[in-house]
């Protein structure tokens, strides 16, 4: 679906965070691979990406984030609201661009989000998922333990959000 591909692109650090992180990780071992090994170096991570990653990994997802995000994505898709392509942008620029899309902030607001809380939440979701699957390069921050616990206690919600984003669970 076109929307889903665009939706993933706009969240270059959210769902797309998996893409840059995976790209950085190619050729660089993941933290899981490094544990107990010496002599490995971490990938060079651009400062802005590192700052955004640290912000996202510190963010605590609300307990009801995933079901609300699924509903918001479904409504955005139903209204054919396309977020702008913001691949490669930092969080603040992504938030600013998404805030300008007609109807986008209104749909988010109806689900209890602002553009900022939605994009940071989606970034946190994507990065926590990537970290849970060992898809982050060495030296990246670890996910917030509260988010890891939320994922473990609600795997059905994790799968539902992945499906809503167009990424079926593996």
N, C-alpha and C positions, 0 to 999 in steps of 0.2 A: 504494500500500500504506500502511495506517495507520502501521505501524512506521516506515517510511521518513520520513514527514512528521514524526512525533514525534522521530525520531532527529535530523533536521535541526534541529528547534526546540531540542532540548536543547543542541546545540552552537551556540548563538547567536553565539558568536565564532569558531567553527570553520567549519563549513559555513555557518552563519548569519552568520559574519563577512562573508561576501559581501553579505548583505542589508543590515546597517547600513552597511557601507562603501559599497555602491552607493547607498543612500539619502543618505548624506553627499555622495557624489560627484554626485548629481543637481543640476545647476545649478552645480557646481564642477568645473572642468576636472581631468582626471587628470594625473599627473606627466608622462606621455608627451605630453599635449597642451600642457603648460606649457613643457617644455624648449624653450629658444630664444625664448620669448615673455616679454614684460615686462608689468607692470601687472596681472597676475592675482593674486588673493588666495586663500589656502588656506581650506578649510572649517573652521569651528569644531568641534573634536573634544573631547568631554568628557574631563576628566583621567583618569578611571578607564579609559575605553576606550583612551585613548592609552597608558597604562601597560601594559594587557593586550596591546595590539597590539605595543608595543615588546618585551615579554617573549616573545611568540610569534615575532616576526621575528628575535629573537636565537637562539632555540632551534634546535639542530641535530638534524634528524630522523635516527634511526639508519638505516643502509643498508637494513635489512630492515623498516622501519616499514610501508611500504605493503602488502606481502603479509600481514604479521601483522594489520594493521588490517582488511583484507578478511576474513580468517579470523575475527577477533573479531566483526565486524559480522554475518557470516553465522551464527555460532553464536548471537549475541544474537537475531537474527531467528528462527532455528530454535527457540529456547526461548521465544519471544514475551516477551522481557524488554524492557520499555518504560522507557527513561530518563525522568525527570520533565521536564516542560516548564520550562526555565530560561531562556527567551528574555529577553534584556535584563539578565541577571545577569553579573557579572564572573567571571573565571576561577575565583577561589577559591570563590565561592558555587556555581558550576556543579559544581566538583569535590566540594564537600561534599554537595550534593544527590544527585549521581550515586552517591557512595559509600554512600548509605543505601538504594539500590534493591536489594532482595533478589536475589541471584544475579549482579548486575552486576559487582561487584569480583571474584568467583570466576571468571567467564568471562574477564575481562580478564587476571587472573593466569595463567590457563591458556595465554594467548597472549603472556606476557612483559610485560604492562603492569600498571601501577597505575592507579586512576582518574585520578590527576594526570598521569602520562606519556601516557595515552591522550587525555585531553581537551586537554592542551597540544599534543600531536602533531597531533590533528585540527584544532585552531585554527591551528597553524602550516601544516598542509597547505592549509586553506581560504584563509588569507591569502596564502600563496605563490602559490596558483592565481589568486586575485583580482589580485594584483600582476602576475603574468605576463600577464594578460589586460587590463591597464590599467584595472582596476576599483577603484582606490583613490584617495581624494582626495589632492590635493597636501599635502605636509607629513607624510604618513605615512612610517614607516620603510621602508626597502627590505628585501626578503627576504634572509635569510642566503645568501651565495653558494654554500655547500655544498648547501643545499636546492635552489637553482635548478639546480645541476649534477646533483643526483640526479634531478630532474624530467626534465632533458634527456637523461640517459642511460637512463632507464626510462619512456618515455612510455606503454608498455603497462601498467605498474603504476599510473601516474596514472589512466589510463582505467578500469582495473579497480576502483580505489578509488572513483572518481566513480560508477561503475555500482552498486557495492555500497551507496553512500549514497543511491542513487535519483536521481542527477544524471548522465544520460548525457552523454558528451563531445559537444561541438559541433564 
